[in-house]
Amino acid sequence: MSQLSWQKSSFSSSDGNTTCIEVSADGSGVLRLRESDNPHTVIAPSKPAMRALLSWAKEPAATAWR
Protein backbone atom coordinates (compact mmCIF):
# COMPACT_ATOMS: atom_id res chain seq x y z
CA MET A 1 0.00 0.00 0.00
CA SER A 2 1.43 3.36 -1.00
CA GLN A 3 1.67 6.27 1.39
CA LEU A 4 -1.85 7.45 2.23
CA SER A 5 -2.92 10.88 3.44
CA TRP A 6 -5.11 10.42 6.53
CA GLN A 7 -7.71 12.95 7.67
CA LYS A 8 -9.39 13.34 11.05
CA SER A 9 -12.84 14.73 11.51
CA SER A 10 -13.14 18.42 12.30
CA PHE A 11 -15.23 17.21 15.25
CA SER A 12 -12.21 15.43 16.77
CA SER A 13 -11.45 16.48 20.29
CA SER A 14 -8.68 19.01 20.83
CA ASP A 15 -8.44 18.23 24.56
CA GLY A 16 -5.61 15.70 24.19
CA ASN A 17 -7.86 12.70 23.63
CA THR A 18 -6.48 11.40 20.33
CA THR A 19 -8.90 8.53 19.86
CA CYS A 20 -10.81 9.09 16.66
CA ILE A 21 -11.44 7.54 13.28
CA GLU A 22 -9.30 8.66 10.37
CA VAL A 23 -10.20 8.25 6.70
CA SER A 24 -8.12 8.06 3.54
CA ALA A 25 -8.80 7.36 -0.13
CA ASP A 26 -6.36 6.13 -2.73
CA GLY A 27 -6.27 7.09 -6.40
CA SER A 28 -8.83 4.43 -7.30
CA GLY A 29 -11.36 5.78 -4.79
CA VAL A 30 -11.02 2.97 -2.23
CA LEU A 31 -11.79 4.35 1.22
CA ARG A 32 -9.79 3.17 4.19
CA LEU A 33 -10.51 3.68 7.88
CA ARG A 34 -8.30 3.38 10.93
CA GLU A 35 -8.44 4.31 14.59
CA SER A 36 -5.89 6.99 15.46
CA ASP A 37 -4.59 5.15 18.52
CA ASN A 38 -4.06 1.95 16.45
CA PRO A 39 -2.90 3.23 13.05
CA HIS A 40 -1.51 -0.11 11.86
CA THR A 41 -4.98 -1.69 11.67
CA VAL A 42 -6.66 -0.44 8.51
CA ILE A 43 -9.98 -1.56 7.05
CA ALA A 44 -11.34 -0.95 3.56
CA PRO A 45 -15.13 -1.32 3.77
CA SER A 46 -17.16 -1.85 0.62
CA LYS A 47 -19.23 1.08 -0.60
CA PRO A 48 -22.50 -0.50 0.66
CA ALA A 49 -20.90 -1.16 4.08
CA MET A 50 -19.66 2.43 4.28
CA ARG A 51 -23.11 3.78 3.36
CA ALA A 52 -24.66 1.59 6.07
CA LEU A 53 -22.12 2.80 8.64
CA LEU A 54 -22.74 6.44 7.81
CA SER A 55 -26.53 5.97 7.84
CA TRP A 56 -26.30 4.31 11.24
CA ALA A 57 -24.05 7.07 12.62
CA LYS A 58 -26.63 9.69 11.63
CA GLU A 59 -29.43 7.94 13.54
CA PRO A 60 -30.40 9.37 16.94
CA ALA A 61 -29.91 5.95 18.57
CA ALA A 62 -26.24 6.04 17.56
CA THR A 63 -25.61 8.87 20.02
CA ALA A 64 -25.42 6.27 22.80
CA TRP A 65 -22.15 5.08 21.20
CA ARG A 66 -20.56 8.53 21.02
C-alpha positions in Angstrom: 0.0 0.0 0.0 1.4 3.4 -1.0 1.7 6.3 1.4 -1.9 7.5 2.2 -2.9 10.9 3.4 -5.1 10.4 6.5 -7.7 12.9 7.7 -9.4 13.3 11.1 -12.8 14.7 11.5 -13.1 18.4 12.3 -15.2 17.2 15.3 -12.2 15.4 16.8 -11.4 16.5 20.3 -8.7 19.0 20.8 -8.4 18.2 24.6 -5.6 15.7 24.2 -7.9 12.7 23.6 -6.5 11.4 20.3 -8.9 8.5 19.9 -10.8 9.1 16.7 -11.4 7.5 13.3 -9.3 8.7 10.4 -10.2 8.2 6.7 -8.1 8.1 3.5 -8.8 7.4 -0.1 -6.4 6.1 -2.7 -6.3 7.1 -6.4 -8.8 4.4 -7.3 -11.4 5.8 -4.8 -11.0 3.0 -2.2 -11.8 4.4 1.2 -9.8 3.2 4.2 -10.5 3.7 7.9 -8.3 3.4 10.9 -8.4 4.3 14.6 -5.9 7.0 15.5 -4.6 5.2 18.5 -4.1 1.9 16.5 -2.9 3.2 13.0 -1.5 -0.1 11.9 -5.0 -1.7 11.7 -6.7 -0.4 8.5 -10.0 -1.6 7.0 -11.3 -0.9 3.6 -15.1 -1.3 3.8 -17.2 -1.9 0.6 -19.2 1.1 -0.6 -22.5 -0.5 0.7 -20.9 -1.2 4.1 -19.7 2.4 4.3 -23.1 3.8 3.4 -24.7 1.6 6.1 -22.1 2.8 8.6 -22.7 6.4 7.8 -26.5 6.0 7.8 -26.3 4.3 11.2 -24.0 7.1 12.6 -26.6 9.7 11.6 -29.4 7.9 13.5 -30.4 9.4 16.9 -29.9 5.9 18.6 -26.2 6.0 17.6 -25.6 8.9 20.0 -25.4 6.3 22.8 -22.2 5.1 21.2 -20.6 8.5 21.0 
